[in-house]
Amino acid sequence: MDGSKLHLDRAHLHGLYRQMLRIRRFEAKCVELYQAQRIRGFLHLYDGEEAVAVGVAAALEPRDAVVATYREHGQALARGVPMNTLLAEMLGQEQGCCRGRGGSMHLFDRAHRFFGGNAIVGGGLPLAAGIALADRRLRAGAVTACFFGEGAVGEGAFHETMNLAALWKLPLLFVCENNLYAMGVPLALSDAETDIWRKAQAYRMPAEQVDGMDPVQVEAAARRAVQHLRAGEGPVFLEARTYRFRAHSMFDTQAYRTRDEIDDWRRLDPIERLRAWMLANHHAAEADLAAIEHDIAAEIAAAVAFAEAGTPEPADALERFVLMDRVVQDEAPGAAEAA
């Protein structure tokens, strides 16, 4: 843990640890619910990558925007989307953050400026550019953080967005979560240049690679980037080297990697690394960490109870939000303008 560029007091470190553990425990519960057929469809887990979302989120403010991938549970929780409505959404309930219409891959929460997951690889990139362009005119100093996997860099939308962001000097933070496999293809077999951050050099934007298994290093890099963005100096690119411990999705046989490789990466578990570092450096006691575990268990239990007590949206309401004029009518006065 390199905390030379951050003020690492106990409360801040405990907060990073809590957020990562919340994500890990939440997703473990999602696996249980999926196996019980309470969550349907696809489920892409963030297990192992928690330090990226938590580190970046720690550098952002409420005025900022976040655009996520389809592996976005961790990004949503780190951004502050309530666990209750998040889980209700995954169960398809009307009480979910998208009224049960989005599910695991399309989470959205306007109150937290979380502009959601996107099932299309790289699909969030041009959306992030549009949000950043609008915010430059309407929200002084606001930045947009756009998460995407290394598989997205092969899409035309990636290069188009990078080019426009650089040309227009957009306040856009590109966050590439490089977990080494675009679904099931090793990076070395899909990209001639495996240091993804170097691709930003073609667009003359600042870029760096960071240890995505260390929330402190991610936060330090994100804070440097955000300072640059708020100064109006144009976009910044971060490549976070990370690894997912679980399969690409619940249907993935993982024939493309070995158990030994997974075990090697598990030794770099961001949660266990931070835990051990805090204990060794007297920033936490076992009792502190046990209390955090207890609080998270209670929060998850409450979220499950909330979600399971929810109800699906009535069939006669399915035409709502399909046409813009209907959306505006259903909103509270002034809500559309406030968006």
N, C-alpha and C positions, 0 to 999 in steps of 0.2 A: 504494500500500500504506500504510494507516494503522495503524501499530503502536503508537500512543500508549497503548493500554489493555492491551498484552501485552508480555511479556518476549521480545523477538525476538532470541535469540542464534542463532549460525550453525547449531547442531545442530537447533534447532527449525525454522528456515526450510528447512533441507535435508530435514528429515522431511516437511514439508508438500509440498515439491516432489517428493520421492520417491514419496509416496503418490499424488499426482495422476498422475504419469507412469506408475506401475504400472498404474493403472486404464486409462489411455489405451492403453498398449502391450498390456495383456491383451485389451482389446476389439478391437484391431486383429487380434490373433491369432484371436479368436473369429470375426471376419468371414471370415478365411481358412478356418477349419474349417467354417464354415457353407456357404461356397461349394463346399467339397469334400464336402458332405453328411455331415460327421461330427457336426455339431450339427443337430438337426431341430426342426421346429415354429417357434414365434415367437422372435424375437431382438430385444429392445429395448435400444438402446445408450445409454450415458451420456455419450458423447463431447461435451465442452463444459461439462458440469455438474459436473465433478469437484470443484470448489472447495466446493460445498455439502456433500457427504458428508464430505470431508476436514476442513473447518473445524468441522463439528458434532462429528465423531468425536473431534477433538482436545480437546474440552471434556468428554467423557464419561469415566467410570471403568468398570472391569470389572463392578461391581455393577449398573450401569445396563442398561436394555433398549433395543433398537432394533426398530421395526416399519417395514418398507420397502414400496416399491411394486413393480410388476412390472418396472420399469427399475432393478433393484437390484444389479447386479454391482458397481458402484462403492461402494455403501453397504456391501455385504458385505466387500469388500476393505478398505475404510477401517476397518471395525469389527474386523478381525483374523481373519476367516474365512480359513483357509489356501488359497492359490491352487491347490494340488494337488487338494484335495477339491472345490473350487469347479469346476474345469474337468472333473474326473471326473463330477461331477453333470450338467454341461451335455452331456456325451457319453453320459449315461444309464448310467453304470457303477455297480456295486454299491459301489465304493470312494468314491463321491461323498458329499457331506454329507447327502444324503437317500436314499442307496442307489440313486440313479438314478431315484427315483420323482417327483421334483419338477421337474427340469430348470431351464431358464433363468428361468422366471417364478415358481418356488416354492422359492427357496433358504431354508434354515433351518439354524441351528447353535446347539444348546442351550448348548454349552460357552462360547460367546461372547455368550449372551443375544441372539442375532440371530433375531428371531421372523418373519423371512422376508418374502418378496415375496407379493403377493396379486394374482391376475389380475383380481379384481373392482375396478373403479374405486371408491376410497374404502372398500374392504372392510377395510382394516387399521385404520381409525380406531376403530371400537367395540372391536376387539381390544386396541388400545393403551390404551383407557380401562380395560378389565378388568385388564390387566397392571399399570397404574399403581395401581389400587385395591388389588390384591393386594399389591403391593410396599409400599404405605403401611402395611400391617399386618404384613408379614413381613420387609421389608428396609429398615430405617431409613435415610432419606436417599437412597434410590435414586430415579432419575428414569427416565422412558420418553420416548424421542425417536421421534416418529411422522412419517415422510416421506410426502408425497403431492403430486400435481400440482394445478395450478390447476383442472383439469377436475373434480376431486373435490368442489370447493366447491358444485357444483350438486346434489350428492347429499343426500338426507335424512339419511344417516348422518353426514355432516359436521356438520350443525347439531345433531343429537341428541347427538353426542359432545362438541361444544363446550359445549352447555348443561349436560350432566352433569358435565363436567370443571370447569366454573366453579362449579356448585352444590356439588360435593363437594370442591372445592379440591384436585384431583388433581395429583400431581407429573408433569405431562404437558407435554412440549415439542412443540408443533405446528410442523412444518417444511414450509411450502408451497414446493415447487420450481416456481416460475412460469416456464415456458419459452415462454409466450405462445400456445401452440397446444395445445388439448386434442385430441390426435390430429391433426386437420387443420382445426380451426375457430379462427380468430383470436379472441383474448380479447375484443376490442371488439365482436364479433358474438354473444358468448355471455353476457357479464356487463355489467350496467348500471354496476356499480362495478368498475373495472379495477385499483384499488389493493386487492388482496385483504386486506391486513392490516387494513383498516378494518372488515371483517366481524367481527373479534374485538371491536370496540367494543360490538356489540350484546350481548355476553356479559360485558362489563366486565372483560376480561382485558388485561394489558399486551401490546402488540404493536408491532412495528416492521418496516420494510422495509430490506433490506440488499442490497448489491451481491453477487449470487451468482456473479460472475466473479472474486472476490477472496477467497482462502481466509483471509487475515488478518482482513478485515472480518467474514466469516462466523464465524470462531472467536471474535472479540471479542464479537459479539452473542450467540453461543451460551453463552459463559462468563457473561455477565451474566444470561442467562435461567436457566442451571443454578443459579447462586447464589440466585436468587429461588425456584426450585423446591425446593432443598434446605432452605431456610428455612421451608418449609411454607406459602408464600404463595399457592399455587394455580398454575394453568396459565399458560403464556406462548406467544405466537404469533409466529413469524418467517416473513416472506415473503422468499424469496431470488429476486431477479430474475436469471434465467439464460437459457440458450439451448442447444438441442441442435444440434450441427453436422450430424449425420446424420439420416436419415429417422426417422419415428416407429417404424417396424419395417422389416424387410428387404423387405416387400412394398409399401412406401409410395412412390408416384410423386412426392410433394411438389408437386403442382400448386397448392397453396395459398400458396406463397411463392416469392420470386425468388432467383436466384443472387446478385444484388447485395446483397440483405438478408443472406444467409448470409455473404458475404464481409465485410460491415460488422461482423457479430458476431464473425467469426474474428479481427478485429483486437483483440478483447478477450479472446482465448484466455487462460484463467487460468494455464495452464502457462507460456506464453511471457511473459506479464506478470510473473509471479514470477521467472522466469529472468532477464529483462532487469533487473528491479529489484535482484536480488541481485548481479548483475555490476556494475551501475552504482554500488552502494553498498558494494562490496567485502566482501560477505557470502559470496561464492563466487568461485572461479576456474574457468576452462573445464575444467581438469583434474578438479576436484571433480565437476562435472556429467557429464563423460565417464565417470567412475568409477561414478556412479549409473546411467547408461544401461547400462553393462556389467553391473552387478549385476542389473538388472531383466531384461535379455536372458537371463542365465543362469537366473534364477528361472522365467521363462516357458518356456524350453526344458525345464527339469526338470519343470514342471507338465504340459507336453504329453506328455513321456515317461511320466509317472505315469498320466495319464488314458488314454493309448492302450494302456498295458499292462494296464489294468483289464478287468473282465469284467462282463457284465450279470448282474443278480440271477437266480438260477434260477427257472424258471416254477413249480416246486413250493413256492416260498417266498412267492408273491404274496399268500397269505392272512394273512401276518404283519402285525401292526399295524392290522388292520382293526377288531378288537374290543378294547376296553380290557383285558379280562381276559387276552387273549393278549399284549398289549403288556407288561403287568406281569410275566407269566411269562418273557418274553424278556429283560427287563432284569436287570442285575446287582442283587443284594440292596441295597436302600436307594436305588437310583437314582431310582425314581419319587418317593420322598419328597423327595429332594434337589432335584428340579426345581422 
